[in-house]
Amino acid sequence: MRRLLIVVVALLLTGCFKEKGAEETLSTFVNARFNGDLDRNEMGDYLIGEMNDSIMAMEEEEFENFSDLSKLKKKKFKITHSNCSQEKCFITYIISYDQYGDTSKDFRVDNKKIAEMMKVEKSWKIQNVTNVKTYIDAEKPLDIESK
């Protein structure tokens, strides 16, 4: 009985300190972005390279506009494919969200994207995100102005 207790405690402790995989890191980042939980430094903790540099170089007002997702409501996040090695991972995923105007839902947006992840020390970071395909379902006619 005592040995069983020791094994269970050891498994629990090692599970608590397990490093996040690339897919889990990406999922955590997307959820935190839609919840509005990330400030500039926290966002930078998930990013590397040009993506991180561009976030850190933004003026405060530009960053506020970029990080404000209050008019978006995430509906679905699904990883459809991943191709990973020890140091690099390409994850294809679909994210769907509703975009709201002043009073009602204006659009349903479905994006298919590929995230390029790099392993830095013991954690995965997002190096680049490429948009593959976007589908927009408008709830009402679009008002397009010509310039």
N, C-alpha and C positions, 0 to 999 in steps of 0.2 A: 504494500500500500504506500509506503514511504517513497519507494522508487518511482511509482506512478506519479505521485505528487511532484517530485523533483523534475521528471520528464515534462509534465504539463507546464510547470512554471518556466522551465527552460524554453519550451516552444513559444509560450506567450511572450517572453522577453525578446526572443530573437525576431518574432513577428512584429513587435512594436518598432524595432529599429531597422526593419527591412527598407532598402532604398526603393524609391518609386521607379517604375518602369516608364518608358517613353509614352505609352498610351495613357497611363494614369496621370502623368504630368500634363499632357495635352488636355485631357478631360478636366482636370482640376483648374487649369488656366482658363479654359472656355467658360466653365461654370462661374468662376470668380469674376471674369469680365462681365458676364451678363448680370451678376448680382451686384455689380458696382463695388466690389470689395477691395479693389486694387488701387493703390496710389502709384505714383511714378516709380518709386524705388522697388515696390513689391512687384510691379509689372516687369521691371528690369531684371528681377531675380529669375524670371522664366525665360528671358530672351538672351541672345548672344549675337554678336556681329552687327551687321547693318541695321537689323531691326531694333536692337538695343540702342545703338548709336542714335538712330532717328528719334526714338522716344525720349532719350535723355537730352537731345538738342532742341526739342520743341519749346516754344515760349509757353508760359503758364496758361494763357487763354486758349492757345491752340491745343494744349494737352487736355484742358477741361472739355473742350468740344469733342476731341477724339475719344475721351474716356466716358462721356455721357451717353449711356445706352438706355436711358430712362424711357424712351419711346419704343424700345424693342422688348419683346417678350419671347424668350427662347421656348421653342416647342419640342425640338428633337435634336439630339446629338448622337450620331452613330458612326463608329469606326467601321469602314467597309473592307479595308485591306491594310496590311502593314508589311514592309520589307525591311528587316533590321539586321544589322551586324553588331559587333561588340561596341563600336564607336559611333555609328550613324544609323538613323532610322528614317524611313519615308512612310508616313501614315496618311492614307486616303480616308477622308471622313466627309460626312454630310451634316450640315447644320441647317435647321429650319427655324425661322422665327417670324413673328408677326410684327409689323411696323405700324404704330399708331400715330394718327394725326392729333389734332386738338381734342376731338371728342370721340372718334371711333377708329376702328381698324381700317387702315388704308391698303396695306399690302401683306401678302404672305410671300416670304422669300425663302427659297431653297438654294443653298450653295453647296457645291461639291468642291473640296479643296484638298491640297496635298501639303502636309507640314513636313519640313525637313528638320529633323532633330539631331543634335550632337550631344555626345556624352562628354561632360566636362567634370573632371575628377570623378565623383561618384553620383552626380545628378545629371538628368537630361535637361537640355535647354532647346528652345525653339530658335532655329537659325533663319528659316525662311518659310513663308506660306504662299503657295501659288493657287490662284483661283482657276479651277478647271471649267466650271459651268455654273451659271446662275439662272434660275427660273423665278420670275416674278408674277404673282397672281394678284392683279389689282381688284379691289372691291368696288371701285367706281372708275369712271373714265379718267384717263390721265389728262392733265391740263399742261400742254407743252407750249412754251412761248418760243417764237423764232427770234433770233437776234440779228 
